[in-house]
Amino acid sequence: MTVPTAQDANANNRSPRPSNLAPQGDAAPAASSPDPFTITTQQAARRYNASPRTLSNWRARGLPFLMPGPRKVLYVTRDADTWVKEKFSIGRPKPTLARIAASAGGAA
């Protein structure tokens, strides 16, 4: 039995995985974790289905963010999720006893 070489892999239109893409020890990229503590503008744009420019406008309206450098913007996931939910959640108000009694009294 022969051991496949890089030439064999290229001949079959398969290339071996480059060594720079191989996982390095225990350090995993933040993007692969299920719920990272902070996210970048690009990650937030994908998460909230908005453009980076929209996120800039949201920051001006109160979206919490961190600036660890002159151009780098990070969002604390928990805080940003809470802010977006408060500002943009669409749903019916929860029924209260007073509302139920008012609707029953008005219908009768």
C-alpha positions as CSV (number, residue, x, y, z in Angstrom):
1,M,0.0,0.0,0.0
2,T,1.3,3.4,-0.9
3,V,1.0,6.6,1.0
4,P,-0.8,9.4,-0.9
5,T,1.3,12.5,-1.6
6,A,0.5,16.1,-2.3
7,Q,0.9,15.4,-6.0
8,D,-1.7,12.6,-5.8
9,A,-4.1,14.9,-4.0
10,N,-3.7,17.6,-6.6
11,A,-4.2,15.1,-9.4
12,N,-7.6,14.2,-7.9
13,N,-8.6,17.9,-7.6
14,R,-8.2,17.6,-3.8
15,S,-5.6,19.7,-2.1
16,P,-4.3,18.9,1.4
17,R,-5.4,21.3,4.1
18,P,-2.8,24.1,4.5
19,S,-1.0,24.0,7.8
20,N,-1.9,27.6,8.6
21,L,-5.6,26.6,8.8
22,A,-5.1,23.8,11.2
23,P,-6.4,24.3,14.7
24,Q,-3.7,25.6,17.1
25,G,-3.9,24.0,20.5
26,D,-6.8,24.8,22.8
27,A,-7.3,28.3,21.3
28,A,-10.6,28.4,19.4
29,P,-11.7,31.4,17.4
30,A,-14.3,33.5,19.1
31,A,-16.7,33.3,16.1
32,S,-17.0,29.5,16.6
33,S,-18.3,29.7,20.2
34,P,-22.1,29.5,20.4
35,D,-22.6,32.8,22.2
36,P,-19.4,35.0,22.4
37,F,-19.1,37.7,25.0
38,T,-18.3,40.4,22.5
39,I,-18.9,40.6,18.7
40,T,-17.5,42.9,16.0
41,T,-19.5,45.2,13.8
42,Q,-19.5,42.6,11.0
43,Q,-20.7,39.8,13.3
44,A,-23.4,42.1,14.8
45,A,-24.5,43.0,11.3
46,R,-25.1,39.4,10.4
47,R,-26.6,38.7,13.8
48,Y,-29.2,41.5,13.6
49,N,-29.7,41.4,9.8
50,A,-28.6,45.0,9.5
51,S,-25.8,46.9,7.7
52,P,-22.7,48.2,9.5
53,R,-24.0,51.7,8.7
54,T,-27.3,50.9,10.4
55,L,-25.4,49.7,13.5
56,S,-23.6,53.1,13.5
57,N,-26.9,54.8,13.6
58,W,-28.1,52.5,16.4
59,R,-25.0,53.4,18.4
60,A,-26.0,57.1,18.1
61,R,-29.5,56.1,19.4
62,G,-28.1,54.3,22.4
63,L,-26.9,50.8,21.3
64,P,-24.3,49.9,24.0
65,F,-20.8,49.4,22.5
66,L,-17.1,49.3,23.5
67,M,-14.2,51.0,21.6
68,P,-11.0,49.3,22.6
69,G,-9.1,51.3,19.9
70,P,-9.6,54.3,17.7
71,R,-11.5,52.4,15.0
72,K,-12.4,49.1,16.5
73,V,-16.0,48.8,17.8
74,L,-17.2,45.8,19.9
75,Y,-20.7,45.0,21.2
76,V,-21.3,43.1,24.4
77,T,-23.7,40.4,23.1
78,R,-26.0,40.3,26.1
79,D,-26.4,44.1,26.3
80,A,-26.8,44.5,22.5
81,D,-29.4,41.7,22.4
82,T,-31.4,43.3,25.2
83,W,-31.3,46.7,23.5
84,V,-32.4,45.4,20.1
85,K,-35.2,43.4,21.7
86,E,-36.5,46.4,23.6
87,K,-36.4,48.7,20.6
88,F,-37.6,46.4,17.9
89,S,-39.6,43.6,19.4
90,I,-43.0,43.4,17.7
91,G,-45.7,41.6,19.4
92,R,-49.1,41.9,21.0
93,P,-49.2,43.3,24.6
94,K,-49.7,40.6,27.2
95,P,-53.4,40.5,28.3
96,T,-54.1,41.9,31.8
97,L,-57.2,41.5,33.9
98,A,-58.2,45.1,33.3
99,R,-57.8,44.8,29.5
100,I,-59.8,41.5,29.5
101,A,-62.6,43.0,31.6
102,A,-62.7,46.1,29.4
103,S,-62.9,44.0,26.2
104,A,-65.6,41.7,27.7
105,G,-67.6,44.6,29.0
106,G,-67.4,46.5,25.7
107,A,-68.5,43.5,23.7
108,A,-71.6,42.7,25.8
